[in-house]
């Protein structure tokens, strides 16, 4: 069972406006280069509502096997949205693509996610987009391994994910 750490069962909602551009972008570059960006959204108690995703900027370098996210472009977008939204829209996670059908995190991914989550000091969502499947996990500052989330429901608001 998930949530062995007794924390509340939380949901991650990814709005269609956040997921659709990612899927289109990853598909367009599939087999050529890895893509990635950050998630912007709202923290609602234990839940994360992802409203927007950034796409690779000209500062990023994508290769077949790695995506190097340049902090400058994405962080600037995050700061801009945060101040425009009355400081509620927050950097709540990251996404990147993998050249595999059903992706899973690499040891480098796990290490990066831990570092990001620790330095943010709050839970963060991490999504990997594969050719046919997605891998979504939630990392918490006091927990080394991500909790895997799976799709539970689709609605007009977006796709809701719950712990596996
Ligand atoms: Zn990866």
Backbone and ligand atoms as CSV (ligand in chain L), in Angstrom:
chain,resi,resn,atom,element,x,y,z
A,1,UNK,N,N,0.817,-1.199,0.000
A,1,UNK,CA,C,0.000,0.000,0.000
A,1,UNK,C,C,0.858,1.258,0.000
A,2,UNK,N,N,0.328,2.299,-0.624
A,2,UNK,CA,C,1.016,3.583,-0.563
A,2,UNK,C,C,0.738,4.225,0.790
A,3,UNK,N,N,1.312,5.362,1.008
A,3,UNK,CA,C,1.057,6.131,2.218
A,3,UNK,C,C,1.404,5.379,3.489
A,4,UNK,N,N,2.463,4.622,3.454
A,4,UNK,CA,C,2.889,3.903,4.632
A,4,UNK,C,C,3.419,4.874,5.689
A,5,UNK,N,N,3.613,6.132,5.297
A,5,UNK,CA,C,4.110,7.107,6.263
A,5,UNK,C,C,2.959,7.847,6.956
A,6,UNK,N,N,1.728,7.325,6.815
A,6,UNK,CA,C,0.581,7.866,7.534
A,6,UNK,C,C,0.167,9.273,7.131
A,7,UNK,N,N,0.671,9.757,6.011
A,7,UNK,CA,C,0.246,11.085,5.587
A,7,UNK,C,C,-1.096,10.945,4.872
A,8,UNK,N,N,-1.844,12.035,4.766
A,8,UNK,CA,C,-3.158,11.924,4.135
A,8,UNK,C,C,-3.038,11.474,2.679
A,9,UNK,N,N,-4.051,10.769,2.220
A,9,UNK,CA,C,-4.094,10.302,0.843
A,9,UNK,C,C,-4.333,11.516,-0.040
A,10,UNK,N,N,-3.326,11.906,-0.765
A,10,UNK,CA,C,-3.437,13.135,-1.533
A,10,UNK,C,C,-3.626,12.826,-3.010
A,11,UNK,N,N,-4.195,13.781,-3.717
A,11,UNK,CA,C,-4.404,13.641,-5.148
A,11,UNK,C,C,-3.528,14.634,-5.893
A,12,UNK,N,N,-3.169,14.264,-7.110
A,12,UNK,CA,C,-2.490,15.200,-8.007
A,12,UNK,C,C,-3.415,15.386,-9.201
A,13,UNK,N,N,-3.808,16.624,-9.447
A,13,UNK,CA,C,-4.657,16.915,-10.602
A,13,UNK,C,C,-3.814,17.648,-11.640
A,14,UNK,N,N,-3.761,17.098,-12.846
A,14,UNK,CA,C,-3.055,17.786,-13.931
A,14,UNK,C,C,-4.100,18.302,-14.914
A,15,UNK,N,N,-4.175,19.623,-15.042
A,15,UNK,CA,C,-5.150,20.238,-15.942
A,15,UNK,C,C,-4.828,19.862,-17.390
A,16,UNK,N,N,-5.877,19.773,-18.214
A,16,UNK,CA,C,-5.656,19.485,-19.640
A,16,UNK,C,C,-4.719,20.524,-20.262
A,17,UNK,N,N,-4.832,21.769,-19.800
A,17,UNK,CA,C,-3.987,22.840,-20.351
A,17,UNK,C,C,-2.515,22.633,-20.013
A,18,UNK,N,N,-2.217,21.772,-19.020
A,18,UNK,CA,C,-0.825,21.478,-18.681
A,18,UNK,C,C,-0.344,20.216,-19.399
A,19,UNK,N,N,-1.188,19.191,-19.458
A,19,UNK,CA,C,-0.721,17.891,-19.975
A,19,UNK,C,C,-0.709,17.851,-21.505
A,20,UNK,N,N,-1.676,18.519,-22.142
A,20,UNK,CA,C,-1.772,18.382,-23.600
A,20,UNK,C,C,-0.560,18.938,-24.352
A,21,UNK,N,N,-0.086,20.142,-23.977
A,21,UNK,CA,C,1.116,20.647,-24.668
A,21,UNK,C,C,2.342,19.746,-24.457
A,22,UNK,N,N,2.434,19.120,-23.279
A,22,UNK,CA,C,3.560,18.228,-22.990
A,22,UNK,C,C,3.512,17.007,-23.899
A,23,UNK,N,N,2.325,16.392,-23.987
A,23,UNK,CA,C,2.193,15.176,-24.792
A,23,UNK,C,C,2.478,15.479,-26.258
A,24,UNK,N,N,1.991,16.624,-26.724
A,24,UNK,CA,C,2.220,17.006,-28.120
A,24,UNK,C,C,3.704,17.269,-28.367
A,25,UNK,N,N,4.338,17.962,-27.440
A,25,UNK,CA,C,5.751,18.297,-27.587
A,25,UNK,C,C,6.616,17.035,-27.546
A,26,UNK,N,N,6.327,16.149,-26.579
A,26,UNK,CA,C,7.118,14.921,-26.443
A,26,UNK,C,C,6.951,14.045,-27.678
A,27,UNK,N,N,5.734,13.994,-28.224
A,27,UNK,CA,C,5.479,13.167,-29.407
A,27,UNK,C,C,6.209,13.728,-30.630
A,28,UNK,N,N,6.236,15.034,-30.732
A,28,UNK,CA,C,6.875,15.680,-31.878
A,28,UNK,C,C,8.369,15.371,-31.908
A,29,UNK,N,N,8.979,15.258,-30.728
A,29,UNK,CA,C,10.427,15.034,-30.666
A,29,UNK,C,C,10.791,13.593,-30.330
A,30,UNK,N,N,9.788,12.709,-30.289
A,30,UNK,CA,C,10.029,11.319,-29.885
A,30,UNK,C,C,11.115,10.683,-30.735
A,31,UNK,N,N,12.072,10.020,-30.080
A,31,UNK,CA,C,13.137,9.335,-30.800
A,31,UNK,C,C,14.253,10.250,-31.235
A,32,UNK,N,N,14.075,11.560,-31.084
A,32,UNK,CA,C,15.121,12.492,-31.495
A,32,UNK,C,C,15.783,13.154,-30.287
A,33,UNK,N,N,14.962,13.654,-29.374
A,33,UNK,CA,C,15.579,14.251,-28.201
A,33,UNK,C,C,14.625,14.212,-27.018
A,34,UNK,N,N,15.197,14.233,-25.827
A,34,UNK,CA,C,14.385,14.281,-24.625
A,34,UNK,C,C,13.973,15.717,-24.365
A,35,UNK,N,N,12.801,15.859,-23.813
A,35,UNK,CA,C,12.233,17.172,-23.569
A,35,UNK,C,C,11.907,17.305,-22.096
A,36,UNK,N,N,11.681,18.528,-21.639
A,36,UNK,CA,C,11.326,18.671,-20.235
A,36,UNK,C,C,11.001,20.095,-19.863
A,37,UNK,N,N,10.474,20.263,-18.675
A,37,UNK,CA,C,10.124,21.583,-18.177
A,37,UNK,C,C,9.633,21.486,-16.747
A,38,UNK,N,N,9.054,22.572,-16.274
A,38,UNK,CA,C,8.563,22.572,-14.901
A,38,UNK,C,C,7.047,22.690,-14.872
A,39,UNK,N,N,6.492,22.314,-13.721
A,39,UNK,CA,C,5.057,22.426,-13.477
A,39,UNK,C,C,4.772,23.615,-12.568
A,40,UNK,N,N,3.741,24.361,-12.938
A,40,UNK,CA,C,3.273,25.454,-12.089
A,40,UNK,C,C,1.860,25.131,-11.659
A,41,UNK,N,N,1.564,25.409,-10.405
A,41,UNK,CA,C,0.223,25.099,-9.946
A,41,UNK,C,C,-0.015,25.552,-8.532
A,42,UNK,N,N,-1.015,24.939,-7.922
A,42,UNK,CA,C,-1.455,25.343,-6.590
A,42,UNK,C,C,-1.255,24.204,-5.606
A,43,UNK,N,N,-0.886,24.566,-4.393
A,43,UNK,CA,C,-0.831,23.599,-3.297
A,43,UNK,C,C,-2.110,23.766,-2.502
A,44,UNK,N,N,-2.920,22.708,-2.473
A,44,UNK,CA,C,-4.201,22.764,-1.742
A,44,UNK,C,C,-4.157,21.700,-0.666
A,45,UNK,N,N,-3.743,22.097,0.529
A,45,UNK,CA,C,-3.572,21.111,1.592
A,45,UNK,C,C,-2.600,20.051,1.129
A,46,UNK,N,N,-2.967,18.765,1.209
A,46,UNK,CA,C,-2.060,17.707,0.783
A,46,UNK,C,C,-2.054,17.510,-0.741
A,47,UNK,N,N,-2.944,18.215,-1.447
A,47,UNK,CA,C,-3.115,17.992,-2.885
A,47,UNK,C,C,-2.309,18.978,-3.724
A,48,UNK,N,N,-1.977,18.522,-4.927
A,48,UNK,CA,C,-1.314,19.401,-5.880
A,48,UNK,C,C,-2.210,19.556,-7.099
A,49,UNK,N,N,-2.410,20.791,-7.511
A,49,UNK,CA,C,-3.182,21.048,-8.722
A,49,UNK,C,C,-2.241,21.693,-9.733
A,50,UNK,N,N,-1.873,20.922,-10.752
A,50,UNK,CA,C,-0.934,21.412,-11.756
A,50,UNK,C,C,-1.721,22.116,-12.856
A,51,UNK,N,N,-1.466,23.409,-13.028
A,51,UNK,CA,C,-2.255,24.208,-13.957
A,51,UNK,C,C,-1.534,24.465,-15.272
A,52,UNK,N,N,-0.218,24.438,-15.211
A,52,UNK,CA,C,0.546,24.873,-16.380
A,52,UNK,C,C,1.892,24.152,-16.404
A,53,UNK,N,N,2.403,23.908,-17.610
A,53,UNK,CA,C,3.730,23.306,-17.741
A,53,UNK,C,C,4.547,24.153,-18.698
A,54,UNK,N,N,5.827,24.295,-18.422
A,54,UNK,CA,C,6.676,24.992,-19.389
A,54,UNK,C,C,7.259,23.963,-20.349
A,55,UNK,N,N,7.507,24.402,-21.576
A,55,UNK,CA,C,8.145,23.553,-22.580
A,55,UNK,C,C,9.615,23.946,-22.633
A,56,UNK,N,N,10.460,23.122,-23.272
A,56,UNK,CA,C,11.878,23.463,-23.330
A,56,UNK,C,C,12.111,24.866,-23.875
A,57,UNK,N,N,13.059,25.529,-23.288
A,57,UNK,CA,C,13.405,26.874,-23.742
A,57,UNK,C,C,14.696,26.794,-24.551
A,58,UNK,N,N,15.072,27.905,-25.116
A,58,UNK,CA,C,16.284,27.878,-25.931
A,58,UNK,C,C,17.538,27.689,-25.083
A,59,UNK,N,N,17.389,27.736,-23.739
A,59,UNK,CA,C,18.555,27.490,-22.893
A,59,UNK,C,C,18.762,26.008,-22.606
A,60,UNK,N,N,17.773,25.201,-22.975
A,60,UNK,CA,C,17.870,23.774,-22.673
A,60,UNK,C,C,18.545,23.032,-23.816
A,61,UNK,N,N,19.174,21.934,-23.478
A,61,UNK,CA,C,19.768,21.091,-24.505
A,61,UNK,C,C,19.171,19.699,-24.372
A,62,UNK,N,N,18.467,19.255,-25.376
A,62,UNK,CA,C,17.918,17.912,-25.335
A,62,UNK,C,C,18.745,16.997,-26.208
A,63,UNK,N,N,19.043,15.794,-25.727
A,63,UNK,CA,C,19.722,14.800,-26.548
A,63,UNK,C,C,18.869,13.547,-26.476
A,64,UNK,N,N,19.288,12.537,-27.173
A,64,UNK,CA,C,18.524,11.292,-27.182
A,64,UNK,C,C,18.456,10.692,-25.779
A,65,UNK,N,N,19.467,10.918,-24.955
A,65,UNK,CA,C,19.524,10.196,-23.685
A,65,UNK,C,C,19.447,11.049,-22.445
A,66,UNK,N,N,19.395,12.323,-22.611
A,66,UNK,CA,C,19.371,13.139,-21.396
A,66,UNK,C,C,18.717,14.468,-21.686
A,67,UNK,N,N,18.091,14.995,-20.689
A,67,UNK,CA,C,17.545,16.326,-20.829
A,67,UNK,C,C,18.174,17.202,-19.765
A,68,UNK,N,N,18.871,18.233,-20.205
A,68,UNK,CA,C,19.517,19.140,-19.262
A,68,UNK,C,C,18.674,20.393,-19.167
A,69,UNK,N,N,17.971,20.514,-18.066
A,69,UNK,CA,C,17.102,21.661,-17.923
A,69,UNK,C,C,17.920,22.866,-17.451
A,70,UNK,N,N,17.912,23.896,-18.242
A,70,UNK,CA,C,18.594,25.113,-17.830
A,70,UNK,C,C,17.671,25.862,-16.892
A,71,UNK,N,N,18.171,26.168,-15.735
A,71,UNK,CA,C,17.324,26.751,-14.695
A,71,UNK,C,C,16.782,28.124,-15.101
A,72,UNK,N,N,17.590,28.896,-15.802
A,72,UNK,CA,C,17.273,30.309,-16.038
A,72,UNK,C,C,15.880,30.530,-16.609
A,73,UNK,N,N,15.584,29.942,-17.755
A,73,UNK,CA,C,14.321,30.203,-18.436
A,73,UNK,C,C,13.117,29.773,-17.632
A,74,UNK,N,N,13.158,28.558,-17.102
A,74,UNK,CA,C,11.996,28.024,-16.393
A,74,UNK,C,C,11.750,28.754,-15.087
A,75,UNK,N,N,12.812,29.075,-14.394
A,75,UNK,CA,C,12.656,29.756,-13.113
A,75,UNK,C,C,12.071,31.156,-13.320
A,76,UNK,N,N,12.482,31.802,-14.407
A,76,UNK,CA,C,11.942,33.129,-14.710
A,76,UNK,C,C,10.436,33.041,-14.942
A,77,UNK,N,N,10.010,32.019,-15.676
A,77,UNK,CA,C,8.579,31.822,-15.916
A,77,UNK,C,C,7.866,31.591,-14.591
A,78,UNK,N,N,8.449,30.753,-13.742
A,78,UNK,CA,C,7.833,30.433,-12.457
A,78,UNK,C,C,7.664,31.685,-11.604
A,79,UNK,N,N,8.686,32.503,-11.563
A,79,UNK,CA,C,8.633,33.719,-10.746
A,79,UNK,C,C,7.587,34.696,-11.263
A,80,UNK,N,N,7.522,34.802,-12.600
A,80,UNK,CA,C,6.561,35.705,-13.227
A,80,UNK,C,C,5.127,35.291,-12.893
A,81,UNK,N,N,4.832,33.988,-13.056
A,81,UNK,CA,C,3.494,33.481,-12.772
A,81,UNK,C,C,3.156,33.645,-11.296
A,82,UNK,N,N,4.144,33.389,-10.471
A,82,UNK,CA,C,3.934,33.443,-9.028
A,82,UNK,C,C,3.529,34.854,-8.612
A,83,UNK,N,N,4.221,35.876,-9.145
A,83,UNK,CA,C,3.870,37.233,-8.725
A,83,UNK,C,C,2.559,37.681,-9.368
A,84,UNK,N,N,2.307,37.231,-10.622
A,84,UNK,CA,C,1.060,37.603,-11.298
A,84,UNK,C,C,-0.158,36.966,-10.639
A,85,UNK,N,N,0.013,35.812,-10.055
A,85,UNK,CA,C,-1.122,35.061,-9.509
A,85,UNK,C,C,-1.401,35.454,-8.064
A,86,UNK,N,N,-0.821,36.557,-7.608
A,86,UNK,CA,C,-1.000,36.927,-6.216
A,86,UNK,C,C,-0.246,35.972,-5.308
A,87,UNK,N,N,0.833,35.405,-5.813
A,87,UNK,CA,C,1.751,34.532,-5.073
A,87,UNK,C,C,1.125,33.221,-4.621
A,88,UNK,N,N,0.201,32.674,-5.408
A,88,UNK,CA,C,-0.300,31.352,-5.063
A,88,UNK,C,C,0.172,30.297,-6.059
A,89,UNK,N,N,0.386,30.696,-7.308
A,89,UNK,CA,C,0.850,29.759,-8.322
A,89,UNK,C,C,2.319,29.469,-8.046
A,90,UNK,N,N,2.596,28.210,-7.761
A,90,UNK,CA,C,3.915,27.845,-7.260
A,90,UNK,C,C,4.574,26.840,-8.215
A,91,UNK,N,N,5.877,26.701,-8.086
A,91,UNK,CA,C,6.619,25.659,-8.796
A,91,UNK,C,C,6.365,24.351,-8.036
A,92,UNK,N,N,5.584,23.467,-8.622
A,92,UNK,CA,C,5.147,22.273,-7.883
A,92,UNK,C,C,5.714,20.968,-8.434
A,93,UNK,N,N,6.552,21.045,-9.484
A,93,UNK,CA,C,7.110,19.800,-9.991
A,93,UNK,C,C,7.831,19.991,-11.312
A,94,UNK,N,N,8.191,18.862,-11.897
A,94,UNK,CA,C,8.912,18.889,-13.173
A,94,UNK,C,C,8.458,17.725,-14.044
A,95,UNK,N,N,8.701,17.858,-15.342
A,95,UNK,CA,C,8.409,16.742,-16.249
A,95,UNK,C,C,9.571,16.584,-17.213
A,96,UNK,N,N,9.767,15.391,-17.737
A,96,UNK,CA,C,10.677,15.185,-18.860
A,96,UNK,C,C,10.274,13.926,-19.598
A,97,UNK,N,N,10.783,13.785,-20.806
A,97,UNK,CA,C,10.415,12.623,-21.622
A,97,UNK,C,C,11.548,11.603,-21.619
A,98,UNK,N,N,11.178,10.355,-21.882
A,98,UNK,CA,C,12.152,9.258,-21.979
A,98,UNK,C,C,11.945,8.532,-23.305
A,99,UNK,N,N,13.006,8.040,-23.910
A,99,UNK,CA,C,12.837,7.254,-25.137
A,99,UNK,C,C,12.491,5.793,-24.831
A,100,UNK,N,N,11.375,5.563,-24.145
A,100,UNK,CA,C,10.914,4.195,-23.879
A,100,UNK,C,C,9.390,4.192,-23.885
A,101,UNK,N,N,8.811,3.022,-24.123
A,101,UNK,CA,C,7.350,2.946,-24.216
A,101,UNK,C,C,6.691,3.237,-22.880
A,102,UNK,N,N,7.131,2.497,-21.850
A,102,UNK,CA,C,6.589,2.694,-20.509
A,102,UNK,C,C,7.744,3.113,-19.611
A,103,UNK,N,N,7.846,4.398,-19.328
A,103,UNK,CA,C,9.040,4.913,-18.670
A,103,UNK,C,C,9.074,4.627,-17.172
A,104,UNK,N,N,10.288,4.631,-16.640
A,104,UNK,CA,C,10.467,4.580,-15.190
A,104,UNK,C,C,11.692,5.420,-14.862
A,105,UNK,N,N,11.773,5.941,-13.632
A,105,UNK,CA,C,12.860,6.872,-13.311
A,105,UNK,C,C,14.238,6.196,-13.291
A,106,UNK,N,N,15.238,6.901,-13.783
A,106,UNK,CA,C,16.618,6.430,-13.699
A,106,UNK,C,C,17.161,6.793,-12.327
A,107,UNK,N,N,18.335,6.252,-11.994
A,107,UNK,CA,C,18.929,6.594,-10.693
A,107,UNK,C,C,19.274,8.079,-10.653
A,108,UNK,N,N,19.615,8.632,-11.820
A,108,UNK,CA,C,19.897,10.079,-11.884
A,108,UNK,C,C,18.620,10.878,-11.605
A,109,UNK,N,N,17.497,10.420,-12.199
A,109,UNK,CA,C,16.217,11.093,-11.937
A,109,UNK,C,C,15.924,11.108,-10.439
A,110,UNK,N,N,16.060,9.923,-9.797
A,110,UNK,CA,C,15.717,9.817,-8.375
A,110,UNK,C,C,16.576,10.759,-7.539
A,111,UNK,N,N,17.859,10.831,-7.906
A,111,UNK,CA,C,18.775,11.704,-7.157
A,111,UNK,C,C,18.406,13.182,-7.369
A,112,UNK,N,N,18.126,13.542,-8.629
A,112,UNK,CA,C,17.726,14.932,-8.923
A,112,UNK,C,C,16.454,15.309,-8.171
A,113,UNK,N,N,15.494,14.409,-8.192
A,113,UNK,CA,C,14.195,14.706,-7.562
A,113,UNK,C,C,14.359,14.911,-6.066
A,114,UNK,N,N,15.192,14.062,-5.451
A,114,UNK,CA,C,15.425,14.216,-4.004
A,114,UNK,C,C,16.034,15.578,-3.701
A,115,UNK,N,N,16.999,15.954,-4.545
A,115,UNK,CA,C,17.681,17.236,-4.323
A,115,UNK,C,C,16.713,18.405,-4.455
A,116,UNK,N,N,15.916,18.372,-5.527
A,116,UNK,CA,C,14.955,19.457,-5.771
A,116,UNK,C,C,13.960,19.547,-4.612
A,117,UNK,N,N,13.440,18.378,-4.199
A,117,UNK,CA,C,12.413,18.346,-3.152
A,117,UNK,C,C,12.979,18.848,-1.825
A,118,UNK,N,N,14.216,18.421,-1.526
A,118,UNK,CA,C,14.849,18.880,-0.286
A,118,UNK,C,C,15.055,20.381,-0.311
A,119,UNK,N,N,15.536,20.896,-1.443
A,119,UNK,CA,C,15.831,22.327,-1.477
A,119,UNK,C,C,14.541,23.154,-1.491
A,120,UNK,N,N,13.453,22.593,-2.042
A,120,UNK,CA,C,12.167,23.303,-2.002
A,120,UNK,C,C,11.513,23.187,-0.632
A,121,UNK,N,N,11.788,22.099,0.073
A,121,UNK,CA,C,11.217,21.911,1.404
A,121,UNK,C,C,9.731,21.629,1.402
A,122,UNK,N,N,9.208,21.135,0.266
A,122,UNK,CA,C,7.782,20.824,0.180
A,122,UNK,C,C,7.606,19.707,-0.851
A,123,UNK,N,N,6.438,19.067,-0.827
A,123,UNK,CA,C,6.236,17.966,-1.766
A,123,UNK,C,C,6.217,18.476,-3.209
A,124,UNK,N,N,6.720,17.623,-4.115
A,124,UNK,CA,C,6.839,17.982,-5.525
A,124,UNK,C,C,6.394,16.790,-6.369
A,125,UNK,N,N,5.776,17.090,-7.519
A,125,UNK,CA,C,5.344,16.041,-8.443
A,125,UNK,C,C,6.343,15.928,-9.590
A,126,UNK,N,N,6.634,14.690,-9.994
A,126,UNK,CA,C,7.576,14.462,-11.093
A,126,UNK,C,C,6.952,13.516,-12.105
A,127,UNK,N,N,6.942,13.969,-13.359
A,127,UNK,CA,C,6.299,13.194,-14.419
A,127,UNK,C,C,7.331,12.822,-15.475
A,128,UNK,N,N,7.284,11.551,-15.899
A,128,UNK,CA,C,8.078,11.125,-17.056
A,128,UNK,C,C,7.100,10.698,-18.146
A,129,UNK,N,N,7.309,11.209,-19.344
A,129,UNK,CA,C,6.446,10.896,-20.476
A,129,UNK,C,C,7.167,9.903,-21.391
A,130,UNK,N,N,6.557,8.737,-21.590
A,130,UNK,CA,C,7.112,7.750,-22.514
A,130,UNK,C,C,6.305,7.737,-23.802
A,131,UNK,N,N,6.653,6.817,-24.717
A,131,UNK,CA,C,5.915,6.753,-25.983
A,131,UNK,C,C,4.465,6.347,-25.753
A,132,UNK,N,N,4.230,5.454,-24.798
A,132,UNK,CA,C,2.852,4.983,-24.592
A,132,UNK,C,C,2.330,5.205,-23.176
A,133,UNK,N,N,3.210,5.364,-22.250
A,133,UNK,CA,C,2.750,5.501,-20.872
A,133,UNK,C,C,3.400,6.668,-20.156
A,134,UNK,N,N,2.849,6.971,-18.988
A,134,UNK,CA,C,3.370,8.029,-18.129
A,134,UNK,C,C,3.852,7.410,-16.820
A,135,UNK,N,N,4.796,8.064,-16.183
A,135,UNK,CA,C,5.183,7.677,-14.818
A,135,UNK,C,C,5.102,8.945,-13.986
A,136,UNK,N,N,4.217,8.930,-12.983
A,136,UNK,CA,C,4.055,10.111,-12.132
A,136,UNK,C,C,4.365,9.723,-10.699
A,137,UNK,N,N,5.168,10.535,-10.032
A,137,UNK,CA,C,5.492,10.271,-8.636
A,137,UNK,C,C,5.473,11.541,-7.814
A,138,UNK,N,N,5.273,11.353,-6.521
A,138,UNK,CA,C,5.296,12.479,-5.580
A,138,UNK,C,C,6.472,12.277,-4.631
A,139,UNK,N,N,7.290,13.311,-4.489
A,139,UNK,CA,C,8.410,13.239,-3.548
A,139,UNK,C,C,8.138,14.177,-2.375
A,140,UNK,N,N,8.504,13.701,-1.191
A,140,UNK,CA,C,8.377,14.530,0.010
A,140,UNK,C,C,9.755,14.721,0.615
A,141,UNK,N,N,9.970,15.886,1.264
A,141,UNK,CA,C,11.307,16.166,1.788
A,141,UNK,C,C,11.803,15.119,2.784
A,142,UNK,N,N,10.870,14.492,3.529
A,142,UNK,CA,C,11.290,13.543,4.562
A,142,UNK,C,C,11.234,12.097,4.094
A,143,UNK,N,N,11.164,11.905,2.797
A,143,UNK,CA,C,10.988,10.551,2.273
A,143,UNK,C,C,11.897,10.389,1.069
A,144,UNK,N,N,12.711,9.342,1.070
A,144,UNK,CA,C,13.703,9.219,0.008
A,144,UNK,C,C,13.109,8.756,-1.318
A,145,UNK,N,N,12.148,7.832,-1.253
A,145,UNK,CA,C,11.611,7.273,-2.491
A,145,UNK,C,C,10.314,7.975,-2.892
A,146,UNK,N,N,10.124,8.224,-4.208
A,146,UNK,CA,C,8.855,8.818,-4.634
A,146,UNK,C,C,7.701,7.839,-4.454
A,147,UNK,N,N,6.514,8.401,-4.203
A,147,UNK,CA,C,5.293,7.603,-4.148
A,147,UNK,C,C,4.707,7.631,-5.552
A,148,UNK,N,N,4.472,6.468,-6.101
A,148,UNK,CA,C,3.944,6.426,-7.469
A,148,UNK,C,C,2.444,6.731,-7.481
A,149,UNK,N,N,2.033,7.546,-8.457
A,149,UNK,CA,C,0.629,7.900,-8.629
A,149,UNK,C,C,0.138,7.363,-9.958
A,150,UNK,N,N,-1.111,6.913,-9.965
A,150,UNK,CA,C,-1.693,6.402,-11.210
A,150,UNK,C,C,-3.008,7.125,-11.508
A,151,UNK,N,N,-3.367,7.114,-12.794
A,151,UNK,CA,C,-4.586,7.815,-13.213
A,151,UNK,C,C,-5.817,7.213,-12.543
A,152,UNK,N,N,-6.675,8.086,-11.982
A,152,UNK,CA,C,-7.879,7.607,-11.313
A,152,UNK,C,C,-9.145,8.088,-12.016
A,153,UNK,N,N,-9.090,9.289,-12.604
A,153,UNK,CA,C,-10.308,9.866,-13.151
A,153,UNK,C,C,-9.988,10.975,-14.138
A,154,UNK,N,N,-10.792,11.063,-15.185
A,154,UNK,CA,C,-10.679,12.184,-16.127
A,154,UNK,C,C,-11.938,13.025,-16.068
A,155,UNK,N,N,-11.790,14.317,-16.068
A,155,UNK,CA,C,-12.955,15.206,-16.076
A,155,UNK,C,C,-12.599,16.445,-16.881
A,156,UNK,N,N,-13.533,17.400,-16.918
A,156,UNK,CA,C,-13.254,18.651,-17.620
A,156,UNK,C,C,-12.086,19.388,-16.991
A,157,UNK,N,N,-11.899,19.176,-15.683
A,157,UNK,CA,C,-10.833,19.869,-14.967
A,157,UNK,C,C,-9.466,19.316,-15.325
A,158,UNK,N,N,-9.402,18.047,-15.690
A,158,UNK,CA,C,-8.114,17.459,-16.020
A,158,UNK,C,C,-8.073,15.986,-15.650
A,159,UNK,N,N,-6.854,15.484,-15.426
A,159,UNK,CA,C,-6.682,14.079,-15.062
A,159,UNK,C,C,-6.273,14.016,-13.598
A,160,UNK,N,N,-7.027,13.272,-12.810
A,160,UNK,CA,C,-6.708,13.116,-11.397
A,160,UNK,C,C,-5.927,11.830,-11.194
A,161,UNK,N,N,-4.864,11.927,-10.403
A,161,UNK,CA,C,-4.017,10.774,-10.095
A,161,UNK,C,C,-4.043,10.544,-8.585
A,162,UNK,N,N,-4.025,9.259,-8.213
A,162,UNK,CA,C,-3.994,8.885,-6.796
A,162,UNK,C,C,-2.838,7.931,-6.562
A,163,UNK,N,N,-2.400,7.791,-5.293
A,163,UNK,CA,C,-1.303,6.854,-5.024
A,163,UNK,C,C,-1.678,5.459,-5.491
A,164,UNK,N,N,-0.705,4.764,-6.035
A,164,UNK,CA,C,-0.954,3.425,-6.569
A,164,UNK,C,C,-1.339,2.460,-5.454
L,1,ZN,ZN,ZN,14.744,10.547,-16.767
